[in-house]
């Protein structure tokens, strides 16, 4: 759930600065009269990054070790959303697009990307209908170029093209196959429109170019139904473990317990997680607990590091601190201090190290619905 954000204006600055998080700044500035709403947000925390995308519901678990750095460049036209999201570390992303819409995603590293446990091929574009949960596994130093369009907008244009929206609504086919030429041309169009130097082009022209490109893409797409014979079974094994983790105590769990919960042998359990998520089951358990601990440390209601550690099944604080620092690149006490500055103002001051020190102000604005 997004927190209502209030702009803060420095007395000597004509550009309002919105404090989203200790490590996140959004600059608000005037737009050209007919330009689309442009927004750039930089974050040093995966959870902040998950909440920075307009009208999406998301939760990110960091998989790759090291400090996180992410950026979102976004344009909104009203019923049409265009953005590029950069993430510096490998992530497990749980996502849901805004209602009555379709999302189309163009990953930068297809061979290392998974959607709902399915590998992405070179000519695939990712597609999900609104209000439908889906899961992404993304690699290090990754970019996802995306466009989201309202269903009503597509319906108003589809009469002139041979487009089957029922096919897009199908929840079983998250990958659509295109010709490489069409894929490359549309990616080029999206990147060009996102460039800040294009900001002075009239919004209607942006909009029409995107709609025409999207219609051309949809006129030739077909579902990529290619999955391994074992996919459904392995996906079911992983989902049973995830459901167990979500409902049961998150104290340390043995492999024997996991095998019983997943109704699978050790070998099948191992293969299932490696196929669907790209990591082992024990690694999944460890990073899930560490990410939950981090989210808890960021909550003002958490009273101490030891509370977050013990609640998530870490009973040896020194080992917890070591594992936490290895994954996130900082001590749990540093994370805690950022959300609890009154507890340790000196640590709060020393712990803040923005991943990008300067971002040109002309690239920034705020467009958040409901703020």
N, C-alpha and C positions, 0 to 999 in steps of 0.2 A: 504494500500500500504506500502511495506517495504522500510525503508530508507537504502541506501547503507551504510555499516558498514566498518570502517577502523580499523585495529588492531593497538593497542598502546603498545609499548615496553618500560618498565621502564629501565633506564640505568644500574641498578644493578640487573636486573632479566633476566634470560635466557629464561623464559617462557613468550611469548607475552600475554598481557591482552587486551581483546576487551571490551571497554566501550559501552555497548548497551544502558543503561539507568542508572540514578543515583542509582537505586536499583537493577541493573542486571549486572552480570559479567559473561563473558564466557572466559575460559582459553583455549588457543590454544597450543597444544603440538604434538610431533611426534607420529606417529602410527607405529605399527609393519608393516613390509613390505607388508604383504598380509592380514592384518586385515581390516574389514569393517570400514568405517568412523563413528566415535563415537562422539556424542555431548551431553553435559548436560547444560541446561540453567535454572537458578533460577530467578524468578521474584516476586516482591512485588506489582505488579499492574496487574489487570485482562487484561487490554488492551495490556500491554507488553506481557503477556503470549499468548494472541491471535496471536500476530505477530511473535512469536518465533518458530513456527512449520514450517519446511522447505516446501515451495511451496504451502502451504494452504492459502486460503483466509478466514479470520475469524473476527468476532466481538463479544466480550463478554460483557454482562451486568451482574453486580454483584447483586445477589438477597439477599444472606445471609449477615447479619450484622457483621462488624468487619474488621480488617486489612486482606488483601489478602496475601496469600503466595502460590506460585505454582512452579512446577518443571517439566521439560521435559527431559527424557533420550531417546536419539534417535540414531538409526543405519541406515545408508544408504548404499545400495549395488548397486545402479544404476538400476532403474526400480523396486526396492523393498525397501520399507521403513518400519521400525519397530520402535515403540516408546511406552513409557508409560508416560502418562500425569497425574500429581497429581495436584488437585485444592483444596485449603483449604476451600473455601466458595462456597455456592450454586450459580450456574450461569445459565443464559440463553445464550446459544451459537448459533450463526449463522455461519454456516460452508460451505465451498466448497473445495472439494479435487481436486488435480491437474488433468489436462485433460487426457483422455484415460487411466483411471485407475479404480480400485475398492478398496474401503475401507471396512475393516472388523473390528468392534469394540467389545471389551469384557469388559463391565462395571463391576466395583467392587460391586456396590450396585444396582442390577437390579430392585428391587421392588421400588426404589426411582428415577429411571431414566425414562425419556420420550424421544422419538424420533419422531418428527413431531406430537406431541400430543398423541402418542400411548405408552401405558405402556409396559415395557420390562419384559418378563417372565423369569423364572429360566433357561430354556434351549435355550434362544434366543442368537444369535449373530447379531449385527447390521451390515447393509450393505448398501452402497451408491455408485453409479457410479460417476466417475469424472465429473467435471464441472456442478454438480447438487447441488443446494443449499438445505440444510436441517437444521433442528433446534433441539438442544438438551437442555433438562432441567436436570441439574445434582445437586446432593445433596452436603452437607458439607463433607469435608474430603474424597474426591472421587478420584478414579484412573480409567483411561481408557487405557487399553492395546490394541494396534492397530497394524494392518499390512495393508499397501497399496501396491498393485501390479499393474504393467502396464498391460493393456489389451493385448498388444502384447506378453508379457511373458506368460500370461495364455493361449493364443491361441496356442503358440508353444508347450505347454504341454498337452492340453486338449484332443488331439487325443487318448492318452492312457487311458483316463478316461471318464466316462459317465457324462459329464459336459455340461450344457446348459447355455452359456454366455448370451443368450437373457433373461433368467430369472433374471440374476444378473442386467441386464440393466433396468429391470422394475422399474419404479420410484414409483410405488404404494405399494411396499412391502419392507419397510426398516428393517424388522426383518426376520431372517431365523432361523428355528427350527432345533436343532441338538440333538443327544443323549447326555446325561450328560457325559458319558464316553469319547466320542470324544471331547466334549467341554473342559473337565478337562485336557485331555492329550495335547490338542493344547495350552491351556493357560500355562501349565507347560513348554512346549517347548519355548514359547515366553519369559517367565520370565527368563528361564535359559540362553538363548542367549543374553538377555539384561544385564546380570550380567557383571560387569567390569572384573572379573576374567576370563571370557571366551574370553577376547579380543585377546589372542594369537592364537586362533583357526583360521585356514585358512578361508578366506572370502568365497571361493568356497564351503567349507563344511557347513558354516552357510547358504549360499544361498540354497544349495540342501536340507538341513534339512527343511527349511521353505517351499520350494516349495512342497516337499513330504507331509508335514503336511497339507498344504493348499489344495492340491488335495484330500487328504483323507476327509477333512472337506467338500469340495464342492461335493464330490461324494454322500453324504447322505443328504445334506441340502434340506429342503422344505420351501416354504414361510409360515410365520405365518400370516394368513389372518384374525385372530380373532380380531374384533373390535366391540365396542358397537354400537347398531343400531343408536344411536344419534350422533355418532362420526363425520360424514361428515357435519351435520348441525352445530354442535358446533364449529368445526374447521373453517367453513365458517364465523361464527359470529366473532370469534377471528381475523381472517385474515382481515375482513372489518375494525375492530377497528385499527389494526396495520397499514393498508394502510392509514387510516385517519390520524393517528399520524405522519406518514412519510411525508405527503403532506400538512397538514394544520398547522396553528400556534399551537405551543405547550404551549400556555397559559392554565391556569387551565380550565378543561372541566367538565361539570356537568354530573351526571348519566343520566339525561333526554336526553342530547345530545348523549351520548354513546348508549342509547337504540335506538334512531332514526338512528344513523349511522349503528349500528349492526342489525337493523330490528328485534329487539328482546325485550321481556319484561325484567324487572329487574331480575326476577328469572332465566330466560333463560340465560341472560348475565352473571350472577354470576356463574351458573353451567358450562357454556361454558369455562370460564377462569379457574375455578378450575379443570375441567377435562383435558384441553389441556395444561395449564401452571402450574397448582398447586397453583395459587395465585388468589386473587380477582382482578377484573378489576381496581379498584382504586389503589390498590398496584402496579399493572402493570404500570399504568400511572405515579405514583410517582417515581418508581425506574427507569423507562425509561428516565424521565426528569433529574433525578439526575445523571445517568450514562452519558447522553449526556453533561451535564454541566461539569462533570469530564473530558471527552474527550476534551472539549473545553478549560478547564483550562490547559491542557497539551500542547496545541498548542502555539508556540511562538508568533503567531499573535494576541493572546488574550491580551488585554491591562490591564485588571483588573478582580478581582473576581466579582465585581458588574456587569460588562459587561456579563460575563458568566451566572450569576444568572438571570438577567433580560431577556436575550435572550431566556432562557429556561423557562420563565414564573414564576420565583421566585422573587417577588417584595418586600418581607420583608427579608432583609439580615440576621437578627438574627435568624429567623425561618429556612431560607435556611442553615445557618451554622450548626444549631442544627440537622436538618434532614441529612445533608451531613455527619456530624461526626458520627451520629448513624449508618449510612450504611457503611461508608468506614473506620471508626476508626481514622480519622484525619480531621482537619479543611480544608475548601477549600483554605484558605490562605497558608497552608502547601503544598498542591498539586501545587498551582500556583507557589510557590517559587522554587520548584524543576525544573520546566521548565523555570523559569525566575530568575536565580541566581543573575543577576545584580540588580534586583529590591530590593532584600532583602537577602544579602549574609549570614547574621547571622541566619535568619530563615531557610535558605537553609541548613546551617550546622547542626542546631539542629533537623531538621525534618527527616533527613535520619536515618533510623533504620532498617538495613537489617534483614530479617526474618531468614536467615541462614548465620551465620557469617563465617564459614569455610566450604569449600567443597574440598575434596581431588583433587589435580590437575590432577592426573592420570585419573580421570573420565571425563575430559573436553577436548573438541576440537571444532573447528569451521568447519562446512561444510555447507555453504550457497551458493546456486546456484546464479550466477550473481553478486558475490561480488569480 
